[in-house]
Amino acid sequence: MSVDFPDESDPDNAEYHDEHGTFIDVLQDDAGAVTGDDRDSQLFRVELDVGETIDLCWRDLRPLIE
């Protein structure tokens, strides 16, 4: 899995764009009720290959390119 912040104005873009990691947990909340998109109700906890752990939404993730 790779991190991809498509919005270059996102403050996390410079720090995390193109980092790789592994899913370690999925967190649930009610954000989908607010946005109208059920996918927004999940945050993916990712352990990056550099050792840092961050929580990301579905928009910020993409599969690794083989």
N, C-alpha and C positions, 0 to 999 in steps of 0.2 A: 504494500500500500504506500502511496506517495501523497504528500501534502501539496495542495495546489490552491493558492489564494488567487482566483482569477481577477479580483479587483485590486489593481496595483496601488490604489489609495488606501487599502486596508493596512493598518499599522503592522500587522503580523506578516505581511507579504515578504518584506525584506529579510526577516529573521527565519521564517519557516518554509518559504516556497522551495519546492523540490526536495525537502527532507523526506526520508523514508522511515517507516516504523511498522509496529505490530499492534493490532487491536487488543486491548486487555480488558475492556468493559464497555457496556452500553448503559448510559444513564437516561432516565425518562423524566420528562416534565410536561407541562401543559402548553408549551409554546405553540403547538399546532392549532390549538383552539383559538389563539389570538391571530395567527397568520393565515389560517385556513388551509395549511399544508401539513398533514400528519407527519411528514418526514422531519419537520422542525421540532417535534416532540422528543427527538433522540439526540443525545450528544455522545460522541464516540471518544472514549478515553484511549489515547494512543501513546505507546512508549516508543519514542523516536530512537533511531539507531545511535544517536549521539548521547543517549542516556536520559534525556529529559522526557517528562510525561506531560501531555497537554490534552485538553478536551476540545473536540472539533465538531462542527455540524457537517451534514452530508455534502454541502456545497464545496467544502474545502478538501475533499478527499477524492482520489482517483486511483484506479488499479495501476500497478507497476507496468511499465511497457517492457515486454520481453524482448 
